[in-house]
Amino acid sequence: MAAFGFAIFITYGSHVGQGVDRLPFKPEGYNFWTWRGHKIHYVVQGEGFPIVLIHGFGASAFHWRYNIPELAKRYKVYAIDLLGFGWSEKAIIEYDAMIWKDQVLDFLKEIVREPAVLVGNSLGGFTALVSAAALPEQVAGVVLLNSAGQFGDPNAKVSDPKETVLQKVIVKPLKEIFQRIVLGFLFWQAKQPARIESVLKSVYINPSNVDDYLVESITRPAADPNAGEVYYRLMTRFMMNQTRYTLDSVLSKLSCPLLLLWGDLDPWVGPAKAARIKEFYPNTSVVNLQAGHCPHDEIPEQVNRALLDWLSTIAPEA
């Protein structure tokens, strides 16, 4: 195992052809913090005003590989693995967006211990938003890269149908068995390197950065013995209940500056969403990028430049 890890470290290195510094891949991870009895992984580099990077669904701190070294030249940069993802523990709990909010808030209080800027991609973007809204005194600004989250439907009717005995005793257990079989197969399929590479290439407009480092950073955590159960809980509990927390309800509580670094060619989250966020929350700056769902990893130089320009207006440099 040690030899395998050493080989990975050497192969992945710290630079790429495009001349951008890259965070060395460490199979054993970087730093760990115990939160509510669970092991949480994070990376920290640099000195100065703190920036906290929050990854998206299925990713990890290593997804910020091209951003951490550059940002750390001027700021103190943290990248955290959300509970259930990356090198953090695959806890068998009921997952909910508020779990990750609580994790980030406690990370700010216990590890960062001063106001910071939160930067999030996809699921991490929504986590950054709800965290900033909940603890405004600890968050100086928020940056979203193709954030998850939906605007509420004002015409939607909230219903809470009562469960019949038949549903509780027969239908619900059968449904869960069926879900476990289907999702078990889907998880097995989803964690295959070829499948991961295919999905990544579908959301990276320029797939040149879809490499062994990136694929390994996703497949390694998926090999955890509890990863399948976490996947099941995420898909059946969290993914099915996303409408409980809407972007408009969170943005209405936000009080800090907001930056949108948006990959306009994202097949999942298009530029219309960024425009709607700015319309709803005027204290928003928008940088439109010719990239897909993960612009920070696809076009890191452009993202780093735009992020540093914006940070210089709200955060003092080291």
C-alpha positions in Angstrom: 0.0 0.0 0.0 2.8 2.4 0.9 4.6 1.7 -2.4 1.4 2.2 -4.3 0.8 5.5 -2.6 4.4 6.6 -3.3 4.0 5.8 -7.0 0.8 7.8 -7.2 2.4 10.8 -5.5 5.3 10.8 -7.9 3.2 10.3 -11.0 0.8 13.0 -10.2 3.5 15.5 -9.1 2.8 19.2 -8.5 2.8 20.8 -12.0 1.0 20.4 -15.2 1.9 21.4 -18.8 -0.2 24.6 -18.6 2.2 25.9 -15.9 -0.3 26.0 -13.0 0.9 24.7 -9.6 -1.0 21.6 -8.6 -1.7 20.2 -5.1 0.2 17.0 -4.7 -2.1 14.0 -4.4 -1.7 12.2 -1.0 -3.5 8.9 -0.8 -3.4 9.2 3.0 -4.9 12.7 3.0 -3.6 15.9 4.6 -5.2 17.0 7.9 -8.0 15.6 10.0 -10.5 17.1 12.4 -13.0 15.3 14.6 -16.5 16.7 14.2 -19.4 15.1 16.2 -17.3 12.0 16.5 -16.6 11.8 12.8 -13.2 12.1 11.0 -13.2 15.1 8.6 -10.4 15.7 6.1 -9.2 19.1 5.1 -6.2 20.8 3.4 -4.7 24.1 4.6 -2.0 26.2 2.9 -0.8 29.8 3.0 -1.1 32.7 5.4 -3.5 35.6 5.7 -7.2 36.2 5.3 -8.9 32.8 5.2 -10.7 31.3 2.1 -12.6 28.1 2.5 -13.2 25.9 -0.5 -16.2 23.5 -0.6 -16.4 20.7 -3.2 -19.4 19.4 -5.1 -21.3 16.1 -5.0 -19.0 13.1 -5.2 -15.8 15.2 -5.2 -13.3 16.2 -2.5 -10.7 18.8 -1.5 -8.5 17.4 -4.3 -10.9 18.9 -6.8 -9.4 22.3 -5.9 -5.9 21.0 -6.9 -5.2 23.9 -9.3 -6.7 26.6 -7.1 -5.2 25.9 -3.6 -1.5 26.6 -4.5 -2.3 29.8 -6.4 -4.7 31.3 -3.8 -2.3 30.3 -1.0 0.3 32.8 -2.4 -1.9 35.6 -1.0 -4.4 34.0 1.4 -4.8 31.2 3.9 -6.7 28.6 2.0 -8.7 25.7 3.5 -10.4 23.0 1.4 -12.7 20.7 3.4 -14.2 17.3 2.6 -17.9 17.2 3.4 -19.1 14.4 5.6 -19.7 11.3 3.5 -17.4 12.4 0.7 -13.7 12.3 -0.1 -11.4 11.4 2.7 -13.9 12.4 5.4 -15.7 9.6 7.2 -18.6 7.8 5.4 -20.9 8.2 8.3 -24.1 6.2 8.4 -26.5 9.0 9.2 -29.5 10.7 7.7 -28.0 13.1 5.2 -29.5 16.6 4.8 -28.2 19.9 3.4 -28.3 21.2 7.0 -25.8 18.6 8.1 -23.1 20.1 5.8 -24.1 23.6 6.8 -23.5 22.6 10.5 -20.2 21.0 9.6 -19.0 24.2 7.8 -20.2 26.5 10.6 -18.3 24.4 13.2 -15.2 24.3 10.9 -15.3 28.1 10.8 -15.6 28.3 14.6 -13.2 25.6 15.6 -10.5 25.5 12.9 -10.6 28.8 10.9 -11.6 31.0 13.9 -12.0 34.3 12.1 -14.3 35.7 9.3 -13.7 34.0 5.9 -14.8 33.9 2.3 -16.6 30.7 1.3 -16.2 29.3 -2.2 -18.3 26.4 -3.4 -18.9 24.4 -6.5 -22.2 22.6 -7.2 -23.4 21.1 -3.9 -20.6 23.0 -2.2 -22.0 26.2 -3.5 -25.4 25.7 -1.9 -23.6 24.6 1.3 -21.6 27.9 1.3 -24.8 29.9 0.8 -26.8 28.3 3.7 -23.7 28.6 5.9 -23.2 32.3 5.1 -26.9 33.0 5.7 -26.8 31.2 9.1 -23.6 32.8 10.4 -23.2 36.2 8.7 -20.6 37.5 11.2 -18.2 34.7 10.2 -18.6 35.1 6.4 -17.2 38.1 4.6 -18.2 36.9 1.1 -19.5 33.9 -0.9 -18.3 32.7 -4.3 -20.5 30.2 -6.3 -19.3 28.1 -9.2 -22.3 26.5 -10.9 -24.1 26.1 -7.6 -26.7 23.5 -6.8 -30.1 24.6 -5.4 -33.4 25.5 -6.9 -35.7 28.5 -6.8 -39.0 27.9 -5.1 -42.3 27.5 -7.0 -44.7 30.0 -5.5 -47.6 28.0 -6.9 -46.5 24.7 -5.4 -48.8 23.2 -2.9 -47.3 21.6 0.2 -49.0 18.3 1.0 -48.4 15.9 3.8 -50.4 12.8 2.9 -51.1 10.4 5.8 -49.5 6.9 5.4 -52.0 4.1 5.4 -51.3 0.8 7.1 -50.9 -1.0 3.7 -48.3 1.6 2.7 -46.4 1.4 5.9 -46.4 -2.4 6.2 -46.1 -3.6 2.6 -45.6 -0.9 0.0 -42.8 1.1 1.8 -40.6 -2.0 2.7 -41.0 -3.3 -0.9 -40.1 0.1 -2.3 -37.0 0.3 -0.1 -35.9 -3.2 -1.2 -36.3 -2.3 -4.8 -34.4 1.0 -4.3 -31.6 -0.8 -2.6 -31.2 -3.3 -5.5 -31.3 -0.6 -8.2 -29.1 1.9 -6.4 -26.7 -0.8 -5.4 -26.2 -1.6 -9.0 -26.0 2.0 -10.0 -23.4 2.7 -7.3 -21.3 -0.3 -8.5 -21.5 1.1 -12.0 -20.9 4.7 -11.0 -17.6 3.9 -9.1 -15.9 2.2 -12.1 -13.0 4.4 -13.4 -14.2 4.3 -17.0 -17.7 5.4 -15.9 -16.3 8.3 -13.8 -14.1 9.4 -16.7 -17.1 9.3 -19.0 -19.3 11.4 -16.7 -16.5 13.9 -16.1 -15.9 14.3 -19.8 -19.6 15.1 -20.3 -19.4 18.1 -18.0 -15.9 19.3 -18.9 -16.1 21.1 -22.2 -12.3 20.8 -22.5 -11.6 17.3 -21.1 -7.8 17.7 -21.0 -7.9 17.9 -17.1 -9.9 14.7 -16.8 -6.8 12.7 -15.9 -5.7 9.9 -13.6 -5.3 12.3 -10.6 -8.9 13.4 -10.9 -10.4 9.9 -11.4 -8.3 8.5 -8.5 -9.6 11.3 -6.2 -13.1 10.0 -6.8 -12.6 6.2 -7.1 -10.5 5.9 -3.9 -13.2 7.2 -1.5 -15.8 5.1 -3.3 -13.9 2.0 -2.2 -14.7 2.7 1.5 -16.8 -0.1 3.0 -19.6 2.3 3.9 -19.6 4.3 0.6 -22.5 2.2 -0.9 -24.8 2.8 2.1 -23.9 6.5 2.1 -24.7 6.7 -1.7 -28.1 5.0 -1.0 -28.9 7.5 1.8 -27.9 10.4 -0.3 -29.9 9.3 -3.3 -33.1 8.4 -1.4 -33.1 11.0 1.4 -31.1 14.0 0.4 -31.6 14.1 -3.4 -35.4 13.5 -3.1 -35.8 16.4 -0.5 -33.8 19.2 -2.2 -37.0 21.3 -2.7 -37.2 21.7 1.1 -34.5 24.4 0.9 -34.8 26.9 -1.9 -32.3 29.5 -3.3 -34.7 32.4 -2.8 -35.3 31.5 0.9 -31.5 31.4 1.5 -30.6 34.4 -0.6 -33.2 36.5 1.3 -31.1 35.9 4.4 -27.8 36.6 2.8 -26.0 39.9 3.7 -22.5 39.6 2.2 -21.1 40.2 -1.3 -21.7 37.4 -3.7 -19.6 36.4 -6.8 -20.8 34.0 -9.4 -18.0 32.3 -11.5 -20.3 30.5 -14.0 -19.4 28.0 -16.6 -22.0 28.9 -19.2 -21.6 25.7 -21.2 -22.6 23.5 -18.2 -25.1 20.9 -19.4 -26.6 20.6 -15.9 -26.7 24.2 -14.7 -26.9 26.9 -17.4 -26.3 30.7 -17.3 -30.0 31.4 -16.8 -29.6 30.4 -13.2 -26.8 32.8 -12.6 -28.8 35.6 -14.1 -31.8 34.8 -11.9 -29.5 34.8 -8.8 -28.2 38.2 -9.7 -31.7 39.5 -10.3 -32.9 38.2 -6.9 -29.7 39.3 -5.0 -28.4 42.6 -6.5 -25.1 42.5 -4.4 -23.8 40.0 -6.9 -20.9 40.1 -9.4 -21.0 37.7 -12.3 -18.1 36.4 -14.4 -19.3 34.3 -17.3 -16.9 31.6 -18.4 -16.6 29.3 -21.4 -16.5 26.1 -19.4 -18.7 23.3 -18.0 -19.9 22.4 -14.5 -16.4 22.6 -12.8 -14.8 25.7 -14.2 -12.3 25.8 -11.3 -10.7 22.6 -12.5 -11.3 22.9 -16.2 -10.0 26.5 -16.7 -8.2 27.1 -13.4 -6.1 30.1 -14.6 -9.2 32.1 -15.5 -11.0 31.2 -12.3 -8.0 32.0 -10.1 -7.6 35.3 -11.8 -11.2 36.3 -11.5 -11.4 35.1 -7.9 -8.2 37.0 -6.9 -9.5 40.2 -8.5 -12.7 40.0 -6.6 -11.1 39.0 -3.3 -8.8 42.0 -3.5 -11.9 44.2 -3.1 -13.1 42.5 0.1 -10.3 40.6 1.7 -6.8 42.0 2.7 -3.9 40.1 1.2 -1.1 38.6 3.4 
